[in-house]
């Protein structure tokens, strides 16, 4: 190594040039990547890509589930409020809403064509509230419970729902005057 105290002679400058040329030649021979470096970087890229794809898959899956649950909630609340507005009429028919319900069995409906690309199964039930003096002989009123249950298949297909499929139940009470 040379220090600044040495005179700048042509010999000295020649040695500096040789050193710089040797180091630059040495560096140019090392340009590029080794196979190990390439394999490590490919492995990192694959791990990042798999993580991103997995994240996207679960985002889409949860988004579809949330959409189905939001639609079922709107549908159940709409039916319950409309039924309640009739005073809990035992002959209530949700087809008055013109949403495309099909009656399957008594008080059991299905949405055909599918609502928001999802088939929902609706079960409607009403019963007297199990309390003493219902109907109340003095006031002349009857308290009834109205329930709407909305179910859909977790695979978003058609066919019967099972006990493991998502279900939402909405309940309200209505007072019927005698």
C-alpha positions in Angstrom: 0.0 0.0 0.0 1.2 3.4 -0.9 1.0 6.5 1.2 0.8 10.1 0.2 4.3 10.7 1.4 5.8 8.9 -1.7 6.6 11.0 -4.7 4.4 10.7 -7.8 6.9 9.1 -10.1 6.0 7.3 -13.3 6.9 4.1 -11.6 4.6 4.8 -8.7 1.8 5.8 -11.0 2.3 2.7 -13.0 2.0 0.5 -9.9 -1.3 2.3 -9.0 -2.7 1.7 -12.5 -1.6 -2.0 -12.3 -3.3 -2.4 -8.9 -6.5 -0.7 -10.2 -6.5 -2.8 -13.4 -6.0 -6.0 -11.4 -8.8 -5.2 -9.0 -11.2 -4.3 -11.8 -10.3 -7.4 -13.7 -10.9 -9.4 -10.5 -14.3 -7.8 -10.1 -15.3 -8.4 -13.7 -14.6 -12.1 -13.3 -17.0 -12.2 -10.4 -19.9 -10.4 -12.2 -23.1 -12.5 -12.3 -24.7 -14.8 -9.7 -23.8 -18.2 -8.5 -26.3 -21.0 -8.8 -26.8 -21.0 -5.0 -27.7 -17.3 -5.1 -30.2 -17.9 -8.0 -31.8 -20.8 -6.2 -32.1 -18.8 -2.9 -33.8 -15.9 -4.7 -36.1 -18.2 -6.6 -37.1 -19.9 -3.4 -37.8 -16.5 -1.8 -39.9 -15.5 -4.8 -41.9 -18.7 -4.6 -42.6 -18.3 -0.9 -43.8 -14.7 -1.4 -46.0 -15.8 -4.4 -47.6 -18.6 -2.4 -48.3 -16.3 0.5 -49.9 -13.8 -1.8 -52.0 -16.4 -3.6 -53.1 -17.9 -0.3 -54.1 -14.4 1.0 -56.1 -13.7 -2.2 -57.9 -17.1 -2.0 -59.1 -16.5 1.6 -60.1 -12.9 0.8 -62.3 -14.1 -2.0 -63.7 -16.9 0.1 -64.5 -14.6 3.0 -65.9 -12.0 0.7 -68.4 -14.4 -0.8 -69.4 -15.7 2.6 -69.9 -12.1 3.8 -72.0 -11.3 0.8 -74.2 -14.3 1.3 -74.7 -13.5 5.0 -75.5 -9.8 4.2 -78.1 -10.9 1.6 -79.6 -13.4 4.0 -79.8 -10.8 6.7 -81.5 -8.3 4.4 -83.9 -11.0 3.2 -84.8 -12.2 6.7 -85.4 -8.7 8.0 -87.5 -7.8 5.0 -89.7 -10.8 5.4 -90.0 -10.5 9.1 -91.0 -6.8 9.0 -93.4 -7.3 6.1 -95.0 -10.2 8.0 -95.2 -8.2 11.1 -96.9 -5.4 9.3 -99.8 -7.7 8.5 -100.2 -8.3 12.2 -98.7 -11.8 12.0 -101.3 -13.1 9.6 -101.2 -16.9 9.6 -101.9 -16.9 5.8 -99.1 -14.5 5.0 -97.6 -15.1 1.6 -94.1 -13.5 0.9 -94.8 -13.7 -2.8 -96.5 -10.3 -2.4 -93.0 -8.9 -2.3 -92.3 -10.1 -5.9 -88.8 -11.4 -5.0 -89.3 -14.8 -6.8 -90.1 -17.1 -3.8 -91.3 -20.6 -4.5 -93.4 -22.4 -2.0 -91.8 -25.8 -1.2 -94.0 -27.0 1.7 -96.2 -25.2 4.2 -94.3 -22.0 5.3 -91.1 -23.2 3.6 -89.9 -21.2 0.6 -86.9 -21.1 -1.7 -85.6 -18.2 -3.8 -85.9 -19.1 -7.4 -84.1 -17.7 -9.5 -81.3 -17.3 -7.0 -81.1 -14.0 -5.2 -77.6 -12.5 -5.8 -76.5 -15.7 -7.4 -77.3 -17.6 -4.2 -80.2 -19.8 -3.4 -81.7 -19.2 0.0 -84.1 -21.4 1.9 -86.7 -19.7 4.1 -88.7 -21.2 6.9 -91.4 -19.1 8.5 -93.0 -20.0 11.9 -95.4 -18.5 14.3 -96.5 -19.5 17.8 -98.2 -18.2 20.8 -95.9 -16.8 23.4 -95.8 -19.3 26.2 -96.7 -17.0 29.1 -99.6 -17.2 31.6 -102.8 -15.5 30.4 -101.9 -15.6 26.7 -104.4 -14.7 25.2 -105.1 -12.1 27.9 -108.8 -12.3 28.7 -108.9 -8.9 30.2 -107.1 -6.9 27.6 -108.3 -9.1 24.7 -104.9 -9.4 23.1 -102.7 -12.3 22.0 -98.9 -12.1 21.9 -97.4 -14.2 19.1 -93.8 -14.9 18.2 -92.9 -14.7 14.5 -89.7 -16.3 13.3 -88.0 -16.3 9.9 -85.1 -18.7 9.4 -82.9 -18.1 6.3 -80.4 -20.9 5.3 -78.0 -21.4 2.5 -75.5 -24.0 1.5 -71.9 -23.3 2.4 -70.8 -24.5 -1.0 -73.3 -22.0 -2.5 -74.9 -24.8 -4.5 -78.5 -26.0 -4.9 -80.2 -28.8 -3.0 -81.2 -29.4 0.6 -79.3 -27.7 3.4 -77.7 -29.7 6.2 -77.2 -28.9 9.8 -73.7 -27.7 9.2 -74.8 -25.1 6.6 -75.1 -21.4 7.7 -78.4 -20.3 9.1 -79.8 -17.0 10.4 -82.9 -16.8 12.5 -84.9 -13.6 13.0 -87.6 -13.3 15.7 -90.0 -10.6 16.6 -93.3 -10.4 18.6 -96.6 -9.1 17.4 -99.7 -8.3 19.4 -102.9 -9.4 17.9 -106.1 -7.9 19.1 -109.1 -10.2 19.6 
